Amino acid sequence: MPESTEFADVLAANATYAAGFAMAGLPGEAARGLAVVTCMDSRIEPLAMLGLRAGDAKILRNAGARVTDDVVRTLVLARYLLNVERVMVVAHTRCRMASGDAASIHEAIRAAGGPDTSSIAFLTTDDQEASVRSDVGLMRSSPYLPDVVAGGFIYDVDTGRLRQVC
Amino acid sequence: MPESTEFADVLAANATYAAGFAMAGLPGEAARGLAVVTCMDSRIEPLAMLGLRAGDAKILRNAGARVTDDVVRTLVLARYLLNVERVMVVAHTRCRMASGDAASIHEAIRAAGGPDTSSIAFLTTDDQEASVRSDVGLMRSSPYLPDVVAGGFIYDVDTGRLRQVC
């Protein structure tokens, strides 16, 4: 199909990227045996913040870096088919998911002109360390990930520094 | 807690990253109004392939770049609270999720010493263009994302090039 105007800026940039592309033939396995579950947040550079480059790690991202069913599905594939042996769960400071309870998020969406989202569980937290510990625990006790090495971290978006929580 | 030895390599690299960090105070909103749903695949550089930098876009990643409930949850937050107005769904060539049916994935996991995963729906596809169209359609018809601009793409991991599907 013709490329749509709504994405013209990024598609033009992609043509430049492709012109200088030098990663042909890179395998799908994670060279460093690592997967990182982190937030969608635009301030996070998952590879750079860990000294990694393309090919090294599988990156999973959703709102709040939560270990949902979708994340478990993805990690099982990463673990058994793509060379992943260790998993980092990385939440971050100033996360919208840790800035208020579920009711305040639903209300903020309505106030922004959005729909009624009361049927969505946004997975907010008022204790980010506790939710990281809980999510790492969920992975460690999952029958689908019996031998994965897991760690929990909080990333400071204002210093670039990771702190290990568990 | 003391930093664990399993992550010593990436934590040492993070100390170097933090020492040169210059993004303090960056806001959480996506400066370019964009969210990208793509695969966890280690060969994909979501920002670089679109000419973006930190701060520009929300990045969502799971196995196969599928629009799951977790992705919808995340996109609703991105749309109404974090300045996202357009969403790209970006699958990629040589994706494990498009390399065989669900039965062959379950069997490959068993063969690799893994557990019985028959209760997990891995969301494999034998027609990647069709699944991208279907996922973009799911977003366009979602009552939770009534006014989002969505496009579907396939990224070639051997050329760096994006192709628009819908």
Interface residues (C-beta under 8 A of the other chain):
Chain A: M1 P2 E3 S4 E6 F7 D9 V10 L11 A12 A13 N14 A15 T16 Y17 A18 G20 F21 M23 A24 G25 L26 G28 E29 A30 A31 R32 L34 A35 M40 D41 S42 R43 I44 E45 L47 A48 M49 L50 G51 L52 A54 G55 D56 A57 K58 I59 L60 R61 N62 A63 T68 D69 D70 V71 V72 R73 T74 V76 L77 A78 R79 Y80 L81 L82 R86 M88 R94 C95 R96 M97 I105 A108 I109 A112 G113 G114 P115 T117 I120 A121 F122 L123 P143 Y144 P146 V149 G151 V157 D158 T159 G160 R161 L162 Q164 V165 C166
Chain B: M1 P2 E3 S4 E6 F7 D9 V10 L11 A12 A13 N14 A15 T16 Y17 A18 G20 F21 M23 A24 G25 L26 G28 E29 A30 A31 R32 L34 A35 M40 D41 S42 R43 I44 E45 L47 A48 M49 L50 G51 L52 A54 G55 D56 A57 K58 I59 L60 R61 N62 A63 T68 D69 D70 V71 V72 R73 T74 V76 L77 A78 R79 Y80 L81 L82 R86 M88 R94 R96 M97 I105 A108 I109 A112 G113 G114 P115 T117 I120 A121 F122 L123 P143 Y144 P146 V149 G151 V157 D158 T159 G160 R161 L162 Q164 V165 C166
